[in-house]
Amino acid sequence: MEQRLVTGLRQWAAAHRFGRWPVGALQEHLGCGRAAAHLQLLIEEIGATWPEPFHLSPVCCRRTSHDEALIAAMAAAAAKGDRPGFDRLTHEMLGVDARERLFLSLALLTEAIAAAPAAAAPDRG
């Protein structure tokens, strides 16, 4: 689930950078429109609450940026309903209201990703 989230974030950024509406690509990647919509909302929440610019690696990069790793850990905590763990990850950089919004957004997103069928791998043949 965390890997689908990180690659979804990267695909969103790539589509946005090239002037395309990213939700269509996200829907294909995440397996459903609901998950794509929740990822779009999460990105808006991050933009409104993150204290500095958020760093995403290119789609082809094997390394995960610090921000991507943090979001993946936050998503794992939200998926388990582990609010204390989530707060431990974010209390130094985000206020209470921002943590609440991101926790709820990530909980809904991870639920949607878990319920979505895995996206089919592209045919390389």
ABEGO torsion letter per residue (X at the ends): XAAAAAAAAAAAAAAAAAGBBAAAAAAAAAGBAAAAAAAAAAAAAAAAABABBBBBBBAABABBBAAAAAAAAAAAAAAAGBAAAAAAAAAAABBAAAAAAAAAAAAAAAAAAAABBBBBBBBAX
